[in-house]
Amino acid sequence: MSDIFIGYSSSDSAIAERLVQRFQEEGWQVFIDRQTLVGRKWHKEIERELHAARAVVVLWSAASRDSDFVLEEAEYAKRKDILFPAFIERVECPYGFGRIQTADLMGWNHQMEHAGLVQLLASLRVRLNGIGTEPLHSAALIQPVLKPGQTFRDPLQSGGEGPLLAVIPAGRFVMGSPQDEHGRTEREGPQHEVIIAQPFALGVYAVTFSEYDRFCEATGKETPSDYGWRRENRPVIGVSWHDAQAYCGWLNKQTGQFYRLPSEAEWEYACRAGTKTPFFTGETINSDQANFGEKHQKTLPVGSFAPNMFGLYDMHGNVWEWTQDCWHENYQNAPVDGSAWLEANGGNCDRRVVRGGSWYFNPKFLRSADRDGYFTDVALDFLRGFRIARVF
């Protein structure tokens, strides 16, 4: 059974699907009626899931407010006091729902910091995670004033602290590579300016085995192999994109904060740290600056080389790092606000972008602009790990 049931009109399926993905990133199980199994009576399946749900998100639009099915689902959720409505079009609330606080998702187009989405997620966290209802969680929501360059850790509900994070400043940069950059491919263009309007936090290091193993122990998830290279403070490997999402969802529940994978634009912005050269080290990079080219035949402990100007380690080499974005063959029509590119139109959301190269690859694949895409469910790999982002 699911944590969230989504009530919506079929004409609003695109935004409903995006919300499903966003809720799953929080670690929540979501029911949407396309999941009805073959051989089941669809109305019985919907009734069963609706009764079992801990929260019902209803999307109000011109079509949904005239749908008997959506109205029935909303009325049931209202009676149980588990209704979380959201406007996706400028319409009046159906009769009987006008006094219920409603999130404003009008104009939402994948932006992580959209005010209505933030409001909706915060309310759902209170309902589903207990965040804001217990002293420990309430304390976790008190935000210190942090400046760019500062590092910090969030306390975990179960004790201890989360990964070390650095505050990345707002700014703008030119994403992609110029035509004359050595090793460039067409997938790195066209170059375009991206504006990062708000500071965000990013892992100082890739998530380590010790950090990921704690998540596995807490959730009963099988731990990935270290291939005999040792665990502790080496970057976790053998994790799929979905595994990385599950880890972020667990951190959200443990800390009361919003963790996610960085967008591809955020990753490149943070990697470059103000530079315009192929590497943050300059025009070239050598084996005293990063782990690549099979020199060590395996990953090295995080932080084995000097950081970039934002205080981030191993942005070049060691492990490929998952990002949030669906795979697109180039940047034509890519977002320019730093948000993740989640539209499957013209892309492939079964593959997600990875960045940074690894210990196995040559410098061409370590460049700040280099990018590739891997299937989200592939985990048996000693080349891929991930780094986490956090929204303020």
C-alpha positions in Angstrom: 0.0 0.0 0.0 1.1 3.6 -0.7 1.9 6.6 1.4 0.2 9.0 -1.1 -2.8 8.7 -3.4 -2.9 11.2 -6.2 -6.4 12.3 -7.4 -6.3 14.0 -10.8 -8.0 14.3 -14.2 -6.4 12.3 -17.0 -5.9 15.5 -18.9 -3.5 16.5 -16.1 -1.4 13.4 -16.2 1.9 15.2 -17.1 2.0 17.2 -13.9 0.7 14.2 -11.9 3.6 12.1 -13.2 6.1 14.8 -12.3 4.7 14.9 -8.8 5.0 11.1 -8.5 8.6 11.4 -9.3 9.2 14.2 -6.8 7.3 12.3 -4.0 9.4 9.2 -4.7 12.5 11.2 -4.3 11.4 11.9 -0.8 11.2 8.1 -0.2 7.4 7.9 -0.3 5.3 5.2 -2.0 2.8 6.7 -4.4 -0.3 5.4 -6.0 -1.5 6.8 -9.3 -4.3 4.9 -11.1 -2.1 3.9 -14.1 -0.6 1.3 -11.7 -3.8 -0.8 -11.6 -2.8 -4.4 -12.2 -4.1 -6.5 -15.1 -6.9 -8.7 -13.9 -8.0 -6.4 -11.1 -11.2 -4.4 -11.1 -10.0 -0.9 -11.4 -12.6 0.7 -9.2 -11.9 -1.8 -6.4 -8.2 -1.2 -6.8 -8.6 2.5 -6.5 -10.9 2.1 -3.5 -8.5 -0.2 -1.8 -5.5 2.2 -2.3 -7.6 5.3 -1.4 -8.6 3.7 2.0 -5.0 2.6 2.7 -3.3 5.9 1.8 -1.9 8.1 4.5 -2.3 11.3 2.4 -4.4 12.2 -0.6 -3.0 14.8 -3.0 -5.7 16.2 -5.3 -4.9 18.4 -8.2 -7.5 21.1 -8.9 -8.0 22.1 -12.5 -10.9 22.9 -14.8 -11.2 19.2 -15.7 -10.7 17.7 -12.2 -13.2 20.0 -10.5 -15.9 18.6 -12.9 -14.8 15.0 -12.4 -17.1 12.9 -10.2 -14.3 10.5 -9.6 -11.8 13.2 -8.4 -14.5 14.9 -6.3 -15.4 11.6 -4.6 -11.7 11.0 -3.8 -11.3 14.5 -2.4 -14.5 14.2 -0.3 -13.3 10.9 1.2 -9.8 12.4 2.0 -11.5 15.5 3.5 -13.6 13.3 5.9 -10.4 11.5 7.0 -8.5 14.8 7.3 -5.8 13.6 4.9 -6.5 15.9 2.0 -3.7 17.9 0.5 -5.1 19.9 -2.4 -3.1 21.9 -5.0 -4.1 24.3 -7.7 -2.5 23.5 -11.1 -4.9 25.9 -13.0 -6.5 29.2 -12.0 -10.0 27.8 -11.0 -12.3 28.2 -8.1 -12.3 25.5 -5.4 -15.2 23.0 -5.8 -18.0 23.7 -3.3 -17.1 22.4 0.1 -13.4 22.7 -0.3 -12.8 26.5 -0.2 -11.8 26.6 3.5 -9.0 24.1 3.1 -5.5 25.5 2.6 -4.5 24.7 -0.9 -1.0 24.8 -2.4 -0.4 26.8 -5.6 1.4 24.7 -8.2 0.4 26.9 -11.1 3.4 27.5 -13.3 5.4 24.7 -11.7 7.8 23.3 -14.2 10.2 21.0 -12.3 11.7 23.9 -10.3 13.0 22.4 -7.0 12.4 25.7 -5.1 8.9 26.5 -6.4 7.1 28.1 -3.5 3.9 26.0 -3.9 5.9 22.8 -4.2 8.0 23.6 -1.1 4.7 24.3 0.8 3.1 21.1 -0.3 6.2 19.0 0.5 6.6 20.6 4.0 2.9 19.8 4.8 3.3 16.2 3.6 6.5 15.7 5.6 4.5 16.7 8.8 1.9 14.1 7.9 4.1 11.3 6.6 7.4 11.7 8.5 6.2 13.3 11.7 8.5 16.3 10.9 7.5 19.3 12.9 5.5 17.2 15.5 8.3 16.0 17.7 10.9 18.1 19.6 13.9 16.5 17.8 12.5 17.2 14.4 11.4 20.7 15.3 14.9 21.5 16.5 16.2 20.2 13.2 14.1 22.7 11.3 15.9 25.7 12.9 18.2 27.0 10.3 21.5 28.6 11.1 22.6 31.5 8.9 25.2 30.0 6.6 27.5 31.8 4.2 29.0 30.6 0.9 32.1 28.5 1.7 30.9 27.4 5.1 30.6 23.6 5.8 28.1 21.9 8.1 26.4 18.7 8.9 22.7 18.0 9.7 21.9 15.9 12.9 20.2 12.6 12.3 17.1 11.6 14.2 18.7 8.2 15.0 21.8 9.9 16.3 25.0 11.2 14.8 25.3 13.4 11.8 24.8 13.4 8.1 27.4 13.9 5.3 29.6 17.0 5.3 28.1 19.8 3.1 29.5 23.0 1.7 27.4 26.1 0.9 27.6 26.9 -2.8 27.0 30.6 -3.7 24.4 31.8 -6.2 25.9 32.9 -9.5 25.9 32.4 -13.2 28.1 30.5 -15.6 28.4 29.2 -19.2 27.4 25.6 -19.3 29.0 23.2 -21.8 32.2 23.3 -23.7 33.5 25.6 -26.5 33.9 24.1 -30.0 37.7 24.1 -29.7 38.0 22.3 -26.4 40.1 19.1 -26.8 38.0 16.0 -26.3 34.7 17.9 -26.8 31.6 16.1 -28.1 28.4 17.5 -29.5 26.5 16.4 -26.4 28.3 19.2 -24.5 26.6 21.9 -26.6 25.3 24.3 -27.4 26.9 26.4 -24.7 24.4 28.5 -22.8 24.3 30.7 -19.7 22.7 29.3 -16.6 21.7 31.4 -13.6 21.9 29.8 -10.1 19.6 32.2 -8.4 19.8 30.8 -4.8 22.7 29.3 -2.8 22.5 25.5 -2.2 24.5 23.0 -0.4 26.5 20.2 -1.9 28.4 17.2 -0.5 32.1 18.1 0.2 32.8 14.5 -0.8 30.9 11.8 -2.7 28.8 9.7 -0.3 31.1 7.2 1.4 30.6 3.5 2.2 30.3 4.3 5.9 27.5 6.8 5.3 25.7 4.6 2.9 26.1 1.4 5.0 24.4 3.2 7.9 21.4 3.8 5.6 21.4 0.2 4.6 21.5 -1.0 8.2 18.6 1.3 9.2 16.4 0.3 6.2 17.4 -3.4 5.8 18.7 -2.7 2.3 21.4 -5.0 1.0 24.9 -3.3 1.1 26.8 -3.0 -2.2 30.1 -4.8 -2.7 33.4 -2.9 -2.2 35.2 -5.3 -4.6 37.7 -6.0 -1.9 39.0 -2.3 -2.0 37.7 -1.6 1.6 34.8 0.5 2.7 34.9 3.2 5.3 35.8 6.5 3.7 36.0 5.3 0.1 33.1 6.5 -2.2 30.2 4.0 -2.3 30.1 2.2 -5.6 27.6 -0.3 -7.1 24.6 2.0 -6.5 21.9 2.6 -9.0 20.2 6.0 -9.6 17.2 4.6 -7.6 19.5 3.6 -4.8 20.8 7.2 -4.6 17.2 8.5 -4.6 16.3 6.1 -1.7 19.3 7.4 0.3 18.2 11.0 -0.2 14.7 10.1 0.9 16.1 8.5 4.1 18.1 11.6 4.8 15.0 13.7 4.4 13.2 11.7 7.0 16.2 11.6 9.4 17.0 15.4 9.2 13.7 17.1 8.3 15.6 18.8 5.5 15.3 18.5 1.7 18.1 16.4 0.2 18.3 15.3 -3.4 20.7 14.6 -6.2 22.2 17.8 -7.8 20.9 18.9 -11.2 23.4 18.5 -14.0 23.7 22.3 -14.1 24.4 22.6 -10.4 27.0 19.9 -10.7 28.9 21.6 -13.5 28.6 25.0 -11.8 30.0 23.6 -8.5 32.7 21.6 -10.3 33.9 24.7 -12.3 33.9 26.9 -9.2 34.3 30.0 -11.3 36.7 28.5 -13.9 36.2 28.3 -17.6 39.0 25.8 -18.4 38.4 22.1 -19.2 39.3 21.3 -15.6 39.1 23.4 -12.4 42.8 22.7 -12.3 43.3 24.5 -15.6 43.9 23.4 -19.1 45.2 20.0 -18.0 45.1 17.7 -15.0 47.6 15.2 -13.7 47.7 12.2 -11.4 48.7 14.4 -8.5 45.4 16.1 -8.8 42.9 13.3 -9.4 42.4 9.5 -9.5 42.1 8.5 -13.2 43.6 6.4 -15.9 43.8 3.2 -13.9 46.9 4.4 -12.1 45.7 3.0 -8.7 43.4 0.3 -10.2 40.6 1.2 -7.8 38.9 4.1 -6.0 40.8 6.0 -3.4 39.5 7.4 -0.1 37.5 10.6 -0.6 39.6 13.8 -0.1 42.9 12.2 -1.4 43.6 15.3 -3.6 43.2 19.1 -3.2 39.7 20.5 -3.4 38.4 23.1 -5.9 37.7 26.7 -5.1 34.3 25.9 -3.6 36.0 23.4 -1.2 34.7 20.3 -3.0 36.8 17.2 -3.4 37.1 14.6 -6.2 34.9 16.4 -8.7 37.3 15.0 -11.3 37.8 11.3 -11.3 37.4 8.6 -8.6 33.8 7.8 -9.4 31.2 8.9 -11.9 28.4 10.8 -10.0 24.7 10.5 -10.6 22.7 13.7 -11.2 18.9 14.2 -11.2 18.5 14.9 -15.0 17.0 12.7 -17.6 19.4 12.0 -20.5 19.3 14.3 -23.5 21.7 14.1 -26.4 22.5 17.9 -26.3 21.4 21.1 -24.6 18.9 22.3 -27.1 16.0 23.8 -25.1 17.7 22.9 -21.8 16.6 24.8 -18.6 18.6 27.9 -17.9 17.7 28.3 -14.2 19.8 25.5 -12.8 16.9 23.1 -12.4 17.0 19.5 -13.4 15.9 18.7 -16.9 13.2 16.1 -16.2 11.1 16.2 -19.4 11.3 13.0 -21.3 10.2 14.8 -24.5 13.3 14.5 -26.7 15.2 12.7 -23.9 15.2 9.4 -22.0 14.3 9.3 -18.3 15.2 5.6 -18.1 18.8 7.0 -18.3 20.2 9.7 -16.1 23.2 11.9 -16.5 26.5 11.1 -14.7 29.4 13.5 -14.3 33.0 13.6 -13.3 34.7 10.5 -14.8 36.2 7.8 -12.7 39.4 6.1 -11.7 39.2 4.0 -14.8 38.8 6.7 -17.5 41.3 9.0 -19.1 41.3 12.8 -18.7 38.9 13.4 -21.6 36.1 12.1 -19.5 37.1 14.0 -16.4 36.5 17.5 -18.0 34.0 19.8 -16.2 31.7 19.7 -19.3 31.9 16.0 -20.1 28.6 14.1 -19.6 27.2 10.6 -20.1 24.0 8.8 -19.3 23.4 5.4 -17.7 20.3 3.4 -17.0 18.7 4.1 -13.7 18.3 0.5 -12.5 21.9 -0.6 -13.2 23.8 -1.0 -9.9 26.4 -3.7 -10.5 29.2 -1.3 -11.4 32.4 -0.3 -9.7 32.5 3.1 -11.5 29.5 4.9 -10.2 28.7 6.7 -7.0 26.9 9.9 -6.1 27.1 13.2 -4.3 24.1 14.8 -2.5 22.7 18.3 -2.7 20.5 20.1 -0.1 18.1 23.0 -0.5 17.9 25.8 2.1 
